[in-house]
Amino acid sequence: MTYGSLGVTDQRKVVVIGAGMGGLAAAIRLNAAGCAVTVIEMADGPGGKARAVPSVAGPVDCGPTVLTLRHVADDLFALCGTRMEDEVDLITLPRLARHFWPDGSTLDLFADPEASYDAIRAFSSVREAEAFRRFDGLTRALFQAFDAPLMRAAKPSLPRIAVTAAQRPALWPALLPGLTLDGFLRRRFSDPRLVQLFGRYATYVGGRPSHSPAVLSLIWQAEAAGVWAVRQGMHGLAAALARVAAARGVRFRYATKARRILRQNNRVSGVELDQGSTLPCEICIFNGDPAALQDNLLGEAPRDALPKGRMPPSLSAWVWAFAARPQGVDLAHHNVFFTADPAQEFGPIGQGQMPLAPTLYVCAQDRELGQPPPAIERFEIIMNGPAGHPSFRSEDMACQSRTFPMLRAQGLTFSALPDRAALTTPALLAQSFPGSQGAIYGGSPEGGLAAFRRPLATTGLAGLYLAGGGTHPGAGVPMALLSGQHAATAAMAAPTSGSRSAPAAMRGGISTASRTTTRAPSR
């Protein structure tokens, strides 16, 4: 369906709250549909959780580092009359990731399944390589089966998925009720290192392998289709989207907070800003954590627009973003250093505590970009943790002691360790993103029907739509961009307001201003 087929004849006024990936995608699509779009963002620039911090080596990503399913972003640049490769330096990475274990073993995986097969055969055995080949085939079928009725659908269709599954018996082993990702992998791999590796994909959407459904194994296919690096960083991708959107007429107002969403005649009528002025609109896209609306942080008007209750939060993280000279290990762009005992990571996290022996993700931002890395390189290190975790100085220091000695034990050292200012904590995330409790992937993916409990783009208030990683179809850059597409499509398909009068708030409306955004991680 094209926007032109929706019969848009007048220029609707749109306010997008939040310039994260979902908000940018919605703004671009609504602008392409002929709307007058204004994006307000409380931070000083676009990106939301795709943010960076300064360092002596340049800006360091402290949010997402992986660009997958690039066609989703390609579509947005095309709507703006350009190409992504003309706006950012896009590099196809030669490998998906390099994986390290405490026993000294390493494994690289590739977009080419035969290259990964050969690597696993050399790493483990022919038997495990054959198990990988079967796993790769099954997850590819899962991805193809779930793409249209789940990820690309405005509303996930459980009956449609059930019909698809009934027609493809090969999918049944991954769809058994109550089967977790960890249990699914243990049935397929004998090598515990491979169970640990592929179970890690649950954390990419904020879940624990032992509590997340087996169907999340399809995330492997999102990476197996290719991984790209952006020389400017993922925050640079957000900046490029904002730049091409502005060139097409989207108006951006940074360092601007929304105080409350206004309504009149049971539909959105405007957005009141923190300084007291109002932006009238017929369509409001909220690109933030849906719980912020339920918590009355943007007034009473949108509070009841969402269903009662909320999903439990996903995982949070402690994130280091710094520059230093690495030594001792040949790093790829994406690296994972596994713990010897996953129970010492996910056990404490499940109890709301910092992991005792974490697995660490290390992004060497300057590696594999087609030229030798500089002497001082940029690094982002992510240690998973529970949402809602309080921040104490002693725990910040504990994070350092559980990060860098563990890396040193596996051979990786740095010329200088970062100080506390380079650390983003779950508590800082909670402060920076109201309503999130520090979760960096929205609602938790744990539980068999978690994917069907995420808030949809549409709400109970006419003219109000949701976008971002906290809404359907979920976390990750491509999913957040798709959420913006769902929001824009729903907004343009809805009937226009019959009223052109000035906006007014309902009696008794109150609000809580949003807090200042700082750096935040998300992979």
C-alpha positions as CSV (number, residue, x, y, z in Angstrom):
1,M,0.0,0.0,0.0
2,T,1.3,3.4,-0.9
3,Y,0.5,6.5,1.1
4,G,-0.9,8.1,-2.0
5,S,-3.6,5.4,-2.1
6,L,-4.8,6.5,1.3
7,G,-6.4,9.6,-0.2
8,V,-4.5,12.3,1.6
9,T,-5.6,15.6,0.3
10,D,-4.5,18.1,3.0
11,Q,-1.4,18.6,5.0
12,R,-1.9,17.1,8.5
13,K,0.1,18.5,11.4
14,V,2.2,15.9,13.1
15,V,4.3,16.1,16.3
16,V,6.8,13.3,17.0
17,I,8.0,13.1,20.6
18,G,11.5,11.6,20.5
19,A,14.1,11.5,17.8
20,G,15.1,7.9,18.4
21,M,15.1,5.4,15.5
22,G,11.4,4.8,15.7
23,G,10.6,8.5,15.8
24,L,12.9,9.2,12.9
25,A,11.3,6.5,10.8
26,A,7.8,7.7,11.5
27,A,8.8,11.3,10.8
28,I,10.3,10.4,7.4
29,R,7.3,8.3,6.3
30,L,4.7,10.9,7.4
31,N,6.7,13.7,5.7
32,A,6.7,11.5,2.5
33,A,2.9,11.2,2.9
34,G,2.6,15.0,2.8
35,C,2.3,15.8,6.5
36,A,3.8,18.8,8.2
37,V,6.1,17.1,10.7
38,T,7.8,18.5,13.8
39,V,10.1,16.3,15.9
40,I,10.8,17.4,19.4
41,E,13.7,15.8,21.3
42,M,14.8,16.6,24.9
43,A,18.5,15.7,24.1
44,D,20.8,17.9,22.0
45,G,20.6,15.7,19.0
46,P,18.9,12.6,17.4
47,G,19.3,9.0,18.2
48,G,17.6,8.2,21.5
49,K,19.5,5.2,22.8
50,A,21.7,5.3,19.8
51,R,24.0,7.8,21.3
52,A,27.7,8.5,21.7
53,V,30.1,10.2,24.2
54,P,33.2,12.1,23.4
55,S,36.7,10.7,23.7
56,V,40.3,11.6,22.7
57,A,39.8,9.3,19.7
58,G,36.4,10.8,18.7
59,P,32.8,10.0,19.5
60,V,32.3,6.5,21.0
61,D,29.0,4.6,20.5
62,C,27.3,3.8,23.8
63,G,24.2,2.4,22.3
64,P,23.5,-0.1,19.5
65,T,26.5,-1.2,17.5
66,V,25.0,-3.7,15.0
67,L,23.3,-2.8,11.8
68,T,21.4,-5.8,10.4
69,L,18.5,-6.1,8.0
70,R,19.8,-3.0,6.3
71,H,17.0,-2.9,3.7
72,V,14.7,-1.5,6.4
73,A,17.0,1.6,6.7
74,D,17.6,1.7,3.0
75,D,13.9,2.2,2.4
76,L,13.9,5.4,4.6
77,F,16.8,6.9,2.7
78,A,15.1,6.1,-0.6
79,L,12.0,8.0,0.6
80,C,14.3,11.0,1.1
81,G,15.6,10.7,-2.4
82,T,19.0,9.4,-1.5
83,R,20.9,6.2,-0.6
84,M,22.3,5.2,2.8
85,E,25.8,4.6,1.3
86,D,25.8,8.2,0.0
87,E,25.0,9.6,3.5
88,V,27.3,7.4,5.8
89,D,30.3,5.3,5.3
90,L,28.9,1.8,5.3
91,I,31.2,-1.2,5.6
92,T,30.2,-4.8,5.2
93,L,32.0,-6.6,8.1
94,P,34.0,-9.7,7.1
95,R,32.7,-11.7,10.0
96,L,29.6,-11.5,12.2
97,A,31.6,-11.7,15.5
98,R,34.6,-13.2,17.2
99,H,33.9,-15.3,20.3
100,F,36.3,-16.1,23.1
101,W,36.1,-18.6,26.0
102,P,38.2,-18.9,29.2
103,D,39.7,-22.1,28.0
104,G,41.5,-20.2,25.2
105,S,39.3,-21.3,22.4
106,T,38.0,-18.9,19.8
107,L,35.4,-19.0,17.0
108,D,34.5,-16.6,14.2
109,L,31.1,-16.8,12.6
110,F,30.3,-15.5,9.1
111,A,27.3,-14.5,6.9
112,D,28.3,-17.4,4.6
113,P,26.8,-20.5,6.3
114,E,29.4,-22.7,4.7
115,A,32.2,-20.6,6.1
116,S,30.6,-20.9,9.6
117,Y,30.2,-24.6,9.0
118,D,34.0,-25.0,8.4
119,A,34.8,-22.8,11.3
120,I,32.6,-24.8,13.7
121,R,34.1,-28.1,12.3
122,A,37.6,-26.9,13.1
123,F,36.5,-25.4,16.4
124,S,34.6,-28.5,17.7
125,S,33.8,-31.4,15.4
126,V,32.1,-32.6,12.2
127,R,29.1,-33.6,14.3
128,E,28.7,-30.2,15.7
129,A,29.1,-28.6,12.3
130,E,26.3,-30.8,11.0
131,A,24.2,-29.8,14.0
132,F,24.8,-26.2,13.1
133,R,23.8,-26.8,9.5
134,R,20.5,-28.2,10.7
135,F,20.1,-25.3,13.2
136,D,20.8,-22.8,10.4
137,G,18.2,-24.4,8.2
138,L,15.5,-24.5,10.9
139,T,16.1,-20.9,12.0
140,R,16.0,-19.7,8.4
141,A,12.6,-21.4,8.0
142,L,11.5,-19.8,11.3
143,F,12.5,-16.4,10.2
144,Q,10.7,-16.7,6.9
145,A,7.6,-18.0,8.6
146,F,7.5,-15.3,11.3
147,D,8.6,-12.3,9.2
148,A,5.3,-11.3,7.6
149,P,2.7,-12.3,10.3
150,L,4.8,-11.1,13.3
151,M,7.6,-8.6,12.6
152,R,6.1,-6.8,9.5
153,A,2.5,-7.0,10.6
154,A,1.0,-4.0,12.3
155,K,-0.6,-6.5,14.8
156,P,0.9,-9.9,15.3
157,S,-1.4,-12.6,14.2
158,L,-1.3,-15.7,16.4
159,P,-3.9,-17.6,14.2
160,R,-1.9,-16.8,11.1
161,I,1.3,-18.0,12.8
162,A,-0.5,-21.1,13.9
163,V,-1.7,-21.9,10.4
164,T,1.8,-21.3,9.1
165,A,3.3,-23.7,11.7
166,A,0.6,-26.3,11.0
167,Q,1.6,-26.3,7.3
168,R,5.3,-26.6,8.1
169,P,5.9,-29.5,10.5
170,A,9.7,-28.8,10.3
171,L,9.1,-25.8,12.5
172,W,7.4,-27.7,15.3
173,P,10.6,-28.5,17.3
174,A,11.1,-24.8,18.0
175,L,7.5,-24.1,18.8
176,L,6.8,-26.6,21.6
177,P,4.9,-24.9,24.5
178,G,7.2,-24.0,27.3
179,L,10.4,-24.8,25.4
180,T,13.1,-22.3,26.2
181,L,15.9,-21.2,24.0
182,D,18.5,-22.9,26.2
183,G,16.5,-26.1,26.2
184,F,16.1,-26.0,22.4
185,L,19.8,-25.5,21.9
186,R,20.8,-28.3,24.3
187,R,18.7,-30.7,22.1
188,R,20.7,-29.7,19.1
189,F,24.3,-29.1,20.2
190,S,26.5,-31.3,22.4
191,D,29.2,-28.7,22.7
192,P,28.2,-26.4,25.6
193,R,30.1,-23.6,24.1
194,L,27.8,-23.6,21.1
195,V,24.8,-23.7,23.4
196,Q,26.2,-20.7,25.1
197,L,26.9,-18.8,21.9
198,F,23.6,-19.2,20.2
199,G,21.7,-18.7,23.5
200,R,23.4,-15.3,23.7
201,Y,20.9,-14.0,21.1
202,A,18.2,-13.9,23.7
203,T,20.2,-11.1,25.4
204,Y,20.1,-9.1,22.2
205,V,16.4,-8.4,22.9
206,G,16.8,-8.3,26.7
207,G,16.1,-11.8,27.8
208,R,17.8,-14.8,29.5
209,P,18.3,-17.9,27.4
210,S,16.8,-20.1,30.1
211,H,13.7,-18.1,30.3
212,S,13.1,-16.9,26.7
213,P,11.2,-18.9,24.1
214,A,13.0,-21.1,21.7
215,V,11.6,-19.2,18.7
216,L,14.1,-16.4,19.6
217,S,16.6,-18.7,17.9
218,L,15.5,-17.0,14.6
219,I,17.5,-13.9,15.7
220,W,20.5,-15.7,14.4
221,Q,19.2,-15.2,10.9
222,A,19.0,-11.5,11.3
223,E,22.8,-11.5,11.8
224,A,23.4,-14.3,9.3
225,A,22.0,-12.1,6.6
226,G,24.9,-9.8,7.1
227,V,26.3,-7.2,9.6
228,W,27.3,-3.7,8.6
229,A,29.4,-1.1,10.5
230,V,29.0,2.6,10.1
231,R,32.3,4.4,10.2
232,Q,30.6,7.4,11.9
233,G,29.0,5.0,14.4
234,M,25.4,4.0,14.9
235,H,24.8,7.5,16.3
236,G,26.0,8.7,12.9
237,L,23.3,6.7,11.2
238,A,20.7,8.4,13.3
239,A,22.3,11.8,12.5
240,A,22.1,11.0,8.8
241,L,18.5,10.0,9.0
242,A,17.7,13.3,10.8
243,R,19.8,15.3,8.2
244,V,18.0,13.9,5.2
245,A,14.6,14.2,6.9
246,A,15.3,17.9,7.6
247,A,16.3,18.4,3.9
248,R,12.9,17.1,3.0
249,G,11.1,19.6,5.3
250,V,10.9,17.8,8.7
251,R,11.4,20.3,11.4
252,F,13.6,19.3,14.4
253,R,13.6,21.0,17.8
254,Y,16.3,19.6,20.1
255,A,16.7,20.3,23.8
256,T,13.0,20.6,23.9
257,K,10.9,18.6,26.3
258,A,7.2,17.6,26.0
259,R,5.3,18.5,29.1
260,R,2.0,16.8,28.2
261,I,-0.1,15.5,25.3
262,L,-3.3,17.5,24.9
263,R,-6.7,16.2,23.7
264,Q,-10.0,17.7,22.6
265,N,-13.1,15.8,21.7
266,N,-11.4,12.5,22.6
267,R,-8.5,12.9,20.2
268,V,-5.1,14.4,20.2
269,S,-5.1,18.1,19.7
270,G,-1.5,19.2,20.5
271,V,1.6,18.8,22.5
272,E,2.5,21.3,25.3
273,L,6.2,22.0,25.6
274,D,8.1,22.4,28.8
275,Q,8.5,26.2,28.4
276,G,4.7,26.5,28.1
277,S,4.1,26.9,24.4
278,T,1.9,24.4,22.4
279,L,2.4,22.7,19.1
280,P,-1.1,21.9,17.6
281,C,-1.3,18.6,15.8
282,E,-3.8,16.0,14.6
283,I,-1.2,13.2,14.9
284,C,1.2,12.6,17.7
285,I,3.8,9.9,17.6
286,F,5.3,9.0,21.0
287,N,8.8,7.5,20.5
288,G,9.5,6.7,24.1
289,D,8.8,3.9,26.7
290,P,5.1,3.3,26.7
291,A,5.2,3.0,30.5
292,A,5.9,6.7,30.6
293,L,2.4,7.4,29.4
294,Q,1.0,4.9,31.9
295,D,3.0,6.7,34.7
296,N,1.3,10.0,33.8
297,L,4.5,11.6,32.7
298,L,2.9,13.3,29.8
299,G,-0.4,14.3,31.4
300,E,-3.7,12.5,31.9
301,A,-4.8,12.6,28.3
302,P,-2.7,9.6,27.1
303,R,-2.7,7.7,30.4
304,D,-5.7,5.5,29.7
305,A,-4.9,5.1,26.0
306,L,-2.9,2.0,26.7
307,P,-4.2,-1.3,28.1
308,K,-4.0,-1.8,31.8
309,G,-0.9,-3.5,33.2
310,R,2.5,-3.6,31.6
311,M,5.1,-6.0,30.6
312,P,8.0,-6.7,33.0
313,P,11.2,-4.9,31.9
314,S,13.9,-6.4,29.8
315,L,17.5,-6.6,30.8
316,S,19.5,-3.5,31.4
317,A,23.3,-3.1,31.3
318,W,26.4,-1.5,32.6
319,V,28.2,0.0,29.7
320,W,31.8,1.4,29.3
321,A,32.5,3.8,26.5
322,F,36.1,5.0,26.2
323,A,39.3,5.2,24.1
324,A,42.5,3.3,24.8
325,R,45.3,1.2,23.3
326,P,44.4,-2.5,23.3
327,Q,47.0,-5.3,23.8
328,G,47.2,-9.0,23.8
329,V,44.2,-10.2,21.7
330,D,43.4,-9.9,18.0
331,L,40.0,-8.2,18.1
332,A,37.3,-8.1,15.4
333,H,34.7,-5.4,15.3
334,H,32.2,-7.4,17.3
335,N,33.6,-9.6,20.1
336,V,32.1,-11.7,22.8
337,F,34.1,-12.9,25.8
338,F,32.1,-15.7,27.5
339,T,32.0,-16.5,31.1
340,A,33.0,-20.1,32.2
341,D,29.7,-20.4,34.2
342,P,26.5,-18.8,32.7
343,A,24.8,-19.5,36.0
344,Q,27.0,-16.9,37.7
345,E,25.8,-14.3,35.2
346,F,22.1,-15.0,34.8
347,G,21.5,-16.3,38.3
348,P,22.3,-13.0,40.0
349,I,20.6,-11.1,37.3
350,G,17.4,-13.0,37.9
351,Q,17.6,-11.9,41.6
352,G,18.1,-8.3,40.6
353,Q,21.8,-8.2,41.2
354,M,25.0,-7.5,39.3
355,P,26.4,-10.7,37.7
356,L,29.2,-12.3,39.5
357,A,31.0,-13.6,36.4
358,P,29.5,-11.9,33.3
359,T,29.9,-12.5,29.6
360,L,31.1,-9.3,28.1
361,Y,30.4,-7.9,24.7
362,V,33.3,-5.7,23.3
363,C,32.8,-3.5,20.3
364,A,36.1,-2.4,18.9
365,Q,34.6,0.4,16.9
366,D,37.7,1.1,14.7
367,R,38.4,-2.5,13.7
368,E,37.6,-4.1,10.3
369,L,36.7,-0.8,8.6
370,G,39.0,-1.3,5.6
371,Q,42.1,0.4,7.1
372,P,44.4,-0.2,10.0
373,P,42.9,1.0,13.3
374,P,44.5,4.1,15.0
375,A,46.9,3.8,17.9
376,I,44.1,4.9,20.3
377,E,40.9,3.0,19.6
378,R,37.3,3.4,20.7
379,F,35.6,0.7,22.7
380,E,32.2,-0.1,24.0
381,I,31.9,-2.9,26.6
382,I,28.5,-4.1,27.7
383,M,27.8,-6.2,30.8
384,N,24.2,-7.3,31.1
385,G,22.3,-6.5,34.3
386,P,18.8,-6.3,35.7
387,A,16.5,-3.3,35.1
388,G,15.6,-1.2,38.1
389,H,19.0,-1.7,39.7
390,P,20.0,1.1,42.0
391,S,23.3,2.8,41.5
392,F,25.9,3.0,44.2
393,R,29.5,4.1,43.9
394,S,30.7,0.8,45.4
395,E,28.8,-1.1,42.7
396,D,30.3,1.1,39.9
397,M,33.7,0.0,41.2
398,A,32.5,-3.6,41.4
399,C,31.6,-3.3,37.8
400,Q,35.1,-2.3,36.9
401,S,36.5,-5.2,38.9
402,R,34.2,-7.7,37.2
403,T,34.9,-6.3,33.7
404,F,38.6,-5.7,33.2
405,P,40.2,-8.5,35.3
406,M,37.9,-11.0,33.4
407,L,39.1,-9.6,30.1
408,R,42.7,-9.6,31.3
409,A,42.3,-13.3,32.2
410,Q,41.4,-14.0,28.6
411,G,44.4,-11.9,27.3
412,L,42.9,-8.5,26.6
413,T,44.3,-5.5,28.3
414,F,44.1,-1.7,27.8
415,S,46.7,1.0,28.1
416,A,44.5,2.8,30.6
417,L,41.3,1.8,32.3
418,P,38.3,4.1,32.0
419,D,37.2,6.1,35.0
420,R,33.7,6.2,36.5
421,A,32.6,9.0,34.1
422,A,32.8,6.5,31.2
423,L,30.3,4.1,32.8
424,T,26.5,4.1,32.1
425,T,24.6,2.3,34.8
426,P,21.1,0.9,34.9
427,A,20.1,3.7,37.3
428,L,21.4,6.3,34.9
429,L,19.4,4.7,32.1
430,A,16.3,4.8,34.2
431,Q,16.8,8.5,34.9
432,S,17.6,9.2,31.2
433,F,14.6,7.4,29.7
434,P,11.5,8.0,31.9
435,G,9.3,4.9,32.4
436,S,11.9,2.5,31.3
437,Q,13.2,1.4,34.8
438,G,16.6,1.2,33.0
439,A,15.5,-1.5,30.6
440,I,17.2,-1.0,27.2
441,Y,15.0,-3.3,25.2
442,G,11.5,-2.3,26.3
443,G,9.4,-5.2,27.7
444,S,11.0,-8.5,28.5
445,P,10.9,-11.2,25.8
446,E,10.7,-13.9,28.4
447,G,7.6,-16.1,28.3
448,G,5.9,-17.9,25.4
449,L,3.5,-15.1,24.4
450,A,5.7,-12.1,25.2
451,A,5.8,-11.0,21.5
452,F,2.0,-10.7,21.5
453,R,1.9,-8.5,24.6
454,R,4.0,-5.6,23.3
455,P,2.0,-2.4,22.9
456,L,1.0,-1.8,19.3
457,A,1.3,1.4,17.3
458,T,-2.3,2.3,17.8
459,T,-3.7,3.4,21.1
460,G,-7.1,4.1,22.7
461,L,-6.7,7.9,22.0
462,A,-7.5,8.9,18.5
463,G,-4.4,10.5,16.8
464,L,-1.9,9.1,19.3
465,Y,0.5,6.4,18.1
466,L,3.5,4.6,19.5
467,A,6.9,3.9,18.0
468,G,10.3,2.7,19.4
469,G,11.9,-0.4,20.8
470,G,9.3,-0.7,23.6
471,T,6.5,-1.3,21.1
472,H,5.8,-3.9,18.5
473,P,7.8,-5.5,16.8
474,G,10.4,-5.0,19.5
475,A,14.0,-4.1,20.2
476,G,16.9,-3.5,17.9
477,V,17.5,-0.9,15.2
478,P,15.6,-2.5,12.3
479,M,12.7,-3.4,14.6
480,A,12.5,0.2,16.0
481,L,12.5,1.5,12.4
482,L,9.7,-0.9,11.5
483,S,7.7,0.3,14.5
484,G,7.9,3.8,13.0
485,Q,6.5,2.4,9.8
486,H,3.6,0.8,11.6
487,A,2.9,4.0,13.4
488,A,3.0,6.1,10.2
489,T,0.8,3.7,8.3
490,A,-1.8,3.5,11.0
491,A,-1.8,7.3,11.3
492,M,-2.4,7.9,7.6
493,A,-5.1,5.2,7.4
494,A,-7.1,6.7,10.3
495,P,-9.9,9.2,9.5
496,T,-9.0,12.9,9.9
497,S,-10.3,15.1,12.6
498,G,-13.4,17.1,11.9
499,S,-12.3,19.8,14.2
500,R,-9.8,22.6,13.3
501,S,-10.2,24.5,16.5
502,A,-7.3,25.4,18.8
503,P,-6.0,22.6,21.1
504,A,-7.2,22.4,24.7
505,A,-6.4,20.1,27.6
506,M,-9.0,18.1,29.4
507,R,-9.8,19.4,32.8
508,G,-7.5,18.3,35.5
509,G,-4.6,17.3,33.3
510,I,-1.2,17.2,35.0
511,S,2.2,16.1,33.9
512,T,5.7,15.4,34.9
513,A,8.5,16.8,32.7
514,S,10.9,14.4,31.1
515,R,14.4,14.1,32.5
516,T,17.5,15.0,30.6
517,T,18.7,12.3,28.3
518,T,22.3,11.1,28.6
519,R,24.2,8.3,27.0
520,A,22.5,4.9,26.9
521,P,23.3,1.4,25.5
522,S,21.4,-1.0,23.4
523,R,22.6,-3.7,21.2
